[in-house]
Amino acid sequence: MGAQWKAKHKDIAANTKGRVFGKLAKEIMIAARGGPDPAMNPRLRLVVEQARKASMPKDTLERAIKKGAGLSDEPVHFEHVIYEGYAPHQVAVMVECLTDNVKRTAPEMRVLFRKGQLGTSGSVAWDFDHLGMIEAAPGTPGADPEEAAIEAGAQDIEPGEDGATLFLTAPADLDLVAKALPAQGFNVLSARLGYKAKNPVSAASLSAEALEEVESFLAAIDENDDVQYVYVALTA
């Protein structure tokens, strides 16, 4: 949870296909600014692979690429905005948004944070490390994540989902490490910049009722269409 919070329950709206496709489409449009050809644009290639694994319709995927690359009649402009504050019980939260209208997103965030506390810029960022985050899965039998991290230049590793490993890097080293991992027997699934809490609160230290309040707060935040990622100072 300290690196990136994800909703646990499949019935939460943030995990429905439509919402997943919407978030992936934004990632595709941002990546496509570097060129519409995935073969020539590594960042776009990774996001396109994620979209295909999520079963995004081909038309939706191609339309997002054209929009982002400026090849359609529908101009698109997203602003990257970070909102900081606290969930209930003083659990620090950073919310990363991609929005085409900050004047819409800002008041929506203020409403969502009423059950917590919306802070000013930098109010909780000091308690998070800004890192490169690379999710990679073993592509070679016996590939060792610790050895791969050392050889590729990653700072640390964490268990990922479905047997994958999360490689953590300095922000400036993100691309270099992502390019080096395949030679160490790992297939890169995603690579981006994100935030990891320095001093996360243990979920075990909260009562069941308090934890439920935190989870409900985070789920409501994640349901917002402009929210891409939610980073929380909470660990299992």
N, C-alpha and C positions, 0 to 999 in steps of 0.2 A: 504493500500500500504506500510505503514511503516514496517509491519511485513514481508510480502512476496508479491511481485508484481505478479499479474497474468494477462495474456493477456485477454483483454475484448472481442475481436471479434473471433467468431468461425472459421473464414476463415484464421486466422493467423496460420502459419504452426506449431507453438509450441503446438497448441491445437488439431492437427490431431491425429487420433488414433495411427498411426505408431510411432509418436514421443512420445506420452504418454506411449505406450508400451515399448519403448526403455528406457525411464527414470525409469519406474517401474521395468523393468528387472534388471537394475543396482542396484536398491534398494534391490531387492530380492537376487541378488548374494552377496551383502555385508551382508545382514541379515543372509543368509544361512551359512556363516562362523561359526555361532554359533550352527550349526546343521541343518540337512535337514528336520526334523520333525516339522511342525508348532505347533503341540500339545505340544511339549517340548521346543519350541523356540518362546516366546511371540513376539519378534520383527519381526520374519519372519511371524508369524500368521497375524499380523496387515497388513503387506505389501501384503500378499497373498489375504487378504480380499479386499484390495484396488484394486488389479489386477482383481479380479473376478467381482467387481462392474463396472470396466472399460471394462468388456467383453474381457479380454485378453484370447487368445486361450490356451486351456489346455496344448498343446504340448510346447508352448512358455514358459508358466509358469514353467512346470516341467523341461525343459531344463535349465532355469535360476537357479533353485534350485540346480540341479546337478552340474552345473558349479561352483557356489559359494561354494558348500560343498566339491568340489574337487573330485566328483564322476564321472566325464566325462574325455574324452581324450583331451578336450579343456581347457588348463590352462587359468585362468583369473586373472588379477591383476589390480586393480584400485587404483589410487592415489587420495586423497582428496586434492583439491587445492582451495584457495580463491583468487579472484582477486578483488582489490579495486580501486575506482576512482570516477569520476563524469560523470553523464549524461549531456547533454546540460543544460545550465542555472544553473550550479553548484549544481545540485541535486545529493547528495551522493548515491553511489551504492556499494553493495557487491554482488559478483557473486560466487556462490558455484558450483564447478565442480567435477565430478568423471570422471577421464580420464585414459585410458590405454597407453597414450603417451603424456607426458607433452610437449615434443618437438614439437608436432603438435598443442596442445591447446594454448600454450603461444603466438606464433605468430598470431594465429587466434584472440585471445583476443586483441592483440595490434591493429590489423586492425579494429575490431569492435569498439574499444574505440576511433578511430580517430575523431569521431564526438563529443566526450566528452573529458575526460582526464583520462588516466590510471595512477593510483598512485602506490606507493610502499607499502609494507606490513605495516599496521598500520596507513596509511595515512588518512583513514576515519573510521577505526574500533573503534577508540576512541569515535565516535559519535553514536555507536550502542551498545545495550545490548545483550550479549550472553545468551540466555534463552532456557529452555525447552518449547516446544510448543505441546500441546495435543489438538487435535480436538475431541470433544465428542458430541454425540447427546442424548437428553433425552430418557431414556429407561423406565421410570416410569412416569405416568401422574402426573403433578404438581411438578416435580423435579425442584428445584430452583438452578440455576447456581452459584449465589453468596454464598448461604449456602453451596453448594457442594465444592466450592473453599476453603472456610474457613475450612471445616471439612477434606478435602483431603490434605490441606497444599499448595495449589497453591498461587502464589503471586498476580495474577490479572486475569481478564477475558476480552475477547473481543467478539463481535458478530462474528460468523463463517458463513459458507455458508449453505443454505438450512435448516435454523433453528438450526444449530449446534452452539456450543460455543467453543472458543479457550481459553484454560486454559494455563496461562503462569507460569512457575516455575523457580526456581534456577536450573542450569544445573545438579547439583548433586541430585536434588529431582525428576527428570523426571520420573524414574521408579516407585518410591514410590507413587507419585501422580496418575500416570496412573493405578496402581494397586488398589488405594483407591477409585477412581471415580465410579466404578460399584456399590459399596456399597451405594453410594450417589444418585443412580438412573440414572447414565449416562453411555452410551456405548461408549467406546473409539474407534475412527475411525482411528486415526494415532497419533504417538508420536515420536518426534525427537527433535534435537537441532537446533536452528536457531538464527536469528538476528532481533532485533527490533530497529528502529531509535529512538534516544533520543529526537532529535529536528527536526521533519519532516517539510518540506516546505508544505504549504497549496496549493493544486492545484488551488484554487480560486485566489491565488495571482499571478498566471501566466496567460498570455494572451492565447487565444485559440490556436494561432499559436505556442507559446512556449510549451504549453502542448502537442500539436501534435508532436513536435520535440522530446520531452522527451519520449512519448509513442512509437514513431517509433524506437528510439534508443533502448529502452527496449525490444521491440518485436524482433529486429534483434539479440540482445544478447540471448534472450530466445530460438531462433531458432537453436542455435548451439547445436550439438548433445551431447557435453560434459557437458553442463550446466544443473544442477539439480534444483537449486533455485536461484531466483533473489530477493534481499532485497533492498528496496529503501526508502530513506528519503523523502517520499511524502505521504501526506494524503488528503483524499477527502475534 
